Amino acid sequence: MKELLDLFDLEPLEKNIYRGQNRDIGTKRVFGGQVLAQALVAARRTVEGDREAHSLHAYFILPGDLKAPIVYFVDTLRDGGSFTTRRVTAIQHGRAIFNLSASFHQAEEGIEHQAEAPDVPDPEGLTPELERIRAMADLIPEDVRGVLTQDRPLDFRPVDPPALVNPDPAEPLRRAWFRTMGPLPDVPLIHQAALAYASDYGLLATVLQPHALTIREPGLQVASLDHALWFHRRFRADEWLLYEVDSPVAAGSRGFARGRVFTRDGVLVASSAQEGLTRMRS
């Protein structure tokens, strides 16, 4: 938990310029959810008042280097009567690796409706994903075993866990409960950043399920291309949230996935969408 909160505690370098550190989760490059969360924090640091993010749209331009810090430049595009718009560029080694457009909105009342939450088992009866991974540690390549079996800041509990090796073709649908491993401060931005971090989890893996492929499949190149996230209502990321992800299409060496995040009592609090590279090499 301290490592997660440290990721969100960006170092101010100059006005509207911040620096963030990295955490290795076994992808051999900076995790996309980390950059998304840090860019959100950087953007919010420049917003006056109590406006909260409602919409994020991002592009992943280059793989992030785990060994180098990331510098975030924030452009303060507009401060309107009820909306604030920011653009963030993430830099490593003098090059842009990521950019984000973010919109913040002051709280307002209005019409409401939502989709119904799926009917799934409670998280207490499900096996934590990390426990499943550690039980199969001998099948994990030695060079990434330590990273993949390390303690995590988030507790993910898949409803229908896919096989970790040699999976069968399956419907492009994943459902998992998640929450942080410990309590978070009563700061809405921290909870939004934690959800942004988690929202990159499982999207492209869902795209691969109908093809019986995994992220680490030999000859398969997988990378996030863009990511969108919408916050509909307030929530707590240290309480159980259900992340439902499906993939309606894959074509042209690209796969598309979309997600919905519900609270335990069925309230839809966030939605996500991502397109990623799914290139098969000879």
C-alpha positions in Angstrom: 0.0 0.0 0.0 2.8 2.4 0.8 4.3 1.7 -2.7 1.0 2.5 -4.3 0.5 5.7 -2.4 4.1 6.7 -3.1 3.4 6.3 -6.9 0.6 8.9 -6.5 2.7 11.3 -4.5 4.3 13.1 -7.4 7.3 15.4 -6.9 6.7 19.0 -8.0 9.6 20.2 -10.2 8.3 23.5 -11.4 4.9 25.1 -12.0 2.7 22.4 -13.7 5.6 20.0 -13.9 5.8 16.8 -11.8 8.0 13.7 -11.5 6.8 10.2 -10.7 8.5 6.9 -9.9 7.8 3.4 -11.3 6.8 0.0 -9.9 7.6 -3.2 -11.8 4.6 -5.6 -12.0 6.3 -8.0 -14.4 5.5 -6.5 -17.8 9.2 -5.4 -18.3 7.9 -1.9 -19.1 6.0 0.7 -17.1 2.4 -0.5 -16.4 -0.1 1.6 -18.3 -2.4 1.9 -15.4 0.4 3.5 -13.4 1.0 6.2 -16.0 -2.7 6.9 -16.3 -3.1 7.3 -12.6 0.0 9.5 -12.2 -1.1 11.7 -15.1 -4.5 12.1 -13.5 -2.9 13.2 -10.2 -0.7 15.6 -12.1 -3.7 17.1 -13.9 -5.7 17.4 -10.7 -2.8 19.2 -8.9 -3.5 22.2 -11.2 -7.2 22.3 -10.7 -8.6 24.8 -8.2 -11.6 24.1 -5.9 -13.3 20.7 -5.4 -13.9 19.7 -9.1 -13.3 16.0 -9.6 -12.3 14.1 -12.8 -15.2 12.7 -14.8 -13.4 11.8 -18.1 -9.9 10.7 -19.1 -8.8 9.9 -22.6 -5.2 8.7 -23.1 -2.8 7.4 -25.8 0.2 5.2 -25.1 2.9 6.4 -27.4 6.1 4.5 -26.4 6.9 1.8 -23.9 7.9 3.3 -20.5 11.4 2.6 -19.1 11.1 1.1 -15.6 14.6 2.4 -14.7 13.9 6.1 -15.4 11.4 8.4 -13.6 8.6 9.9 -15.7 8.1 13.7 -15.9 4.6 15.0 -16.4 3.9 18.4 -18.1 0.4 19.8 -17.6 -1.2 22.2 -20.0 -4.0 24.2 -18.3 -6.3 24.5 -21.4 -9.5 25.9 -19.9 -11.1 26.8 -16.6 -14.8 27.2 -17.3 -17.8 27.9 -15.2 -18.4 24.2 -14.4 -15.8 22.3 -16.3 -12.0 22.3 -16.3 -9.9 20.8 -19.1 -6.2 19.7 -18.8 -3.7 18.0 -21.1 -0.8 16.0 -19.7 2.3 14.8 -21.6 4.5 12.2 -20.0 8.2 12.4 -20.9 11.1 10.0 -20.6 14.6 10.4 -22.1 13.4 13.6 -23.8 10.5 11.9 -25.7 6.8 11.8 -25.1 5.7 8.3 -24.1 2.1 9.1 -23.2 -0.5 11.9 -23.3 -3.8 12.4 -21.5 -6.8 14.7 -21.9 -8.7 15.1 -18.7 -11.9 16.9 -17.8 -13.0 17.9 -14.3 -16.6 18.8 -13.3 -18.1 20.5 -10.2 -20.8 18.4 -8.5 -24.3 18.8 -9.9 -27.6 17.1 -9.5 -29.5 15.7 -12.6 -31.3 12.8 -14.1 -30.0 9.4 -13.3 -30.3 5.8 -14.6 -27.8 2.9 -15.0 -27.3 -0.6 -16.2 -28.0 -3.4 -13.8 -25.0 -5.0 -12.1 -24.2 -8.7 -13.0 -25.1 -11.4 -10.5 -21.9 -12.9 -9.3 -20.6 -14.6 -6.2 -19.4 -12.5 -3.2 -15.6 -11.9 -3.1 -15.1 -13.6 0.2 -15.8 -17.0 -1.4 -13.3 -16.4 -4.3 -9.6 -17.2 -4.4 -7.3 -14.2 -4.6 -5.5 -14.1 -8.0 -2.1 -13.7 -6.3 -2.7 -16.9 -4.3 -3.4 -18.8 -7.6 -0.2 -17.4 -9.1 1.9 -18.4 -6.2 0.5 -21.9 -6.2 1.9 -22.3 -9.8 5.1 -20.4 -9.2 7.2 -23.4 -10.6 5.6 -22.8 -14.0 6.6 -19.1 -14.2 9.9 -18.3 -15.9 12.5 -17.7 -13.4 13.4 -14.2 -14.7 9.9 -12.8 -13.8 8.9 -15.2 -11.0 9.9 -12.9 -8.2 8.0 -9.9 -9.7 4.9 -11.8 -10.5 4.6 -13.4 -7.1 5.5 -10.3 -5.1 3.0 -8.7 -2.7 0.5 -6.4 -4.5 -1.3 -3.2 -3.5 -4.6 -4.5 -5.0 -6.5 -7.7 -4.2 -8.0 -9.1 -7.3 -10.5 -12.0 -7.1 -11.6 -13.4 -10.4 -15.1 -14.7 -10.6 -14.3 -17.3 -13.4 -10.5 -17.4 -13.3 -8.9 -18.3 -16.7 -6.2 -20.9 -16.8 -2.8 -19.3 -16.2 -1.2 -21.7 -18.8 -2.5 -23.5 -21.8 -6.0 -22.0 -21.6 -9.0 -23.3 -23.7 -10.9 -20.9 -26.0 -13.4 -18.9 -23.9 -16.0 -16.2 -24.2 -14.3 -12.7 -24.1 -15.7 -11.8 -20.7 -14.0 -11.3 -17.4 -15.4 -10.4 -14.0 -13.3 -9.8 -10.9 -13.7 -8.1 -7.6 -10.9 -5.8 -6.4 -10.0 -3.4 -3.7 -6.8 -2.0 -2.2 -5.0 -4.2 0.3 -5.5 -1.5 3.0 -7.4 1.6 3.8 -6.9 4.8 1.7 -7.1 8.4 2.8 -10.4 10.2 2.6 -9.3 12.0 -0.5 -11.4 11.5 -3.7 -8.4 11.9 -6.0 -6.6 9.0 -4.3 -9.6 6.7 -4.9 -9.9 7.8 -8.5 -6.2 7.2 -9.0 -6.4 3.8 -7.5 -9.3 2.9 -9.8 -7.4 4.3 -12.8 -4.4 2.1 -11.9 -6.7 -0.9 -11.7 -8.7 -0.1 -14.8 -5.8 -1.3 -17.1 -6.1 -4.8 -15.6 -7.4 -7.6 -17.7 -8.6 -5.6 -20.7 -6.3 -7.0 -23.4 -6.3 -10.4 -21.7 -10.0 -10.5 -22.3 -9.5 -9.9 -26.0 -7.2 -13.0 -26.2 -9.6 -15.4 -24.5 -11.5 -16.6 -27.6 -8.2 -17.4 -29.2 -6.8 -19.4 -26.3 -3.9 -17.0 -26.0 -2.2 -15.4 -23.0 -0.3 -12.1 -22.7 3.0 -14.0 -22.6 2.2 -16.1 -25.7 5.4 -16.7 -27.8 5.1 -14.7 -31.0 2.4 -12.5 -29.7 3.0 -8.7 -29.4 0.5 -7.1 -27.0 0.5 -3.4 -26.0 -2.1 -0.9 -24.9 -2.7 1.8 -27.6 -5.3 4.0 -25.9 -7.4 4.1 -22.8 -10.6 5.9 -21.8 -12.1 6.1 -18.3 -15.2 7.8 -17.1 -16.1 8.4 -13.5 -19.9 8.5 -12.9 -20.2 8.7 -9.1 -18.0 8.8 -6.0 -16.7 5.5 -4.6 -14.1 4.0 -2.4 -11.3 1.9 -3.9 -10.6 0.4 -0.5 -14.0 -1.3 -0.6 -14.9 -4.1 -2.9 -15.6 -3.1 -6.5 -16.7 -5.4 -9.3 -14.9 -5.0 -12.7 -16.7 -6.5 -15.6 -14.8 -6.5 -18.9 -15.9 -7.8 -22.3 -14.4 -7.6 -25.8 -16.9 -7.2 -28.7 -14.3 -7.2 -31.5 -10.7 -7.9 -32.6 -9.5 -7.1 -36.1 -6.5 -5.7 -38.0 -4.1 -6.8 -35.3 -6.0 -4.7 -32.8 -8.4 -5.7 -30.0 -11.0 -3.7 -28.3 -12.3 -4.1 -24.8 -14.7 -2.2 -22.5 -15.3 -2.3 -18.8 -17.8 -1.4 -16.1 -17.1 -0.9 -12.4 -19.8 -1.5 -9.8 -19.9 -1.1 -6.1 -20.9 -4.1 -3.9 -24.5 -2.8 -3.7 -24.7 -2.6 -7.5 -24.0 1.1 -8.2 -22.3 1.8 -11.5 -19.4 4.2 -10.6 -17.1 4.0 -13.6 -16.7 2.8 -17.2 -13.6 2.1 -19.3 -12.6 1.3 -22.9 -9.3 0.3 -24.5 -7.9 -0.6 -27.9 -4.6 -2.6 -27.9 -2.2 -4.1 -30.3 -2.6 -7.9 -30.7 0.0 -8.7 -33.4 0.9 -12.2 -34.2 4.5 -12.5 -35.4 5.8 -15.4 -37.6 
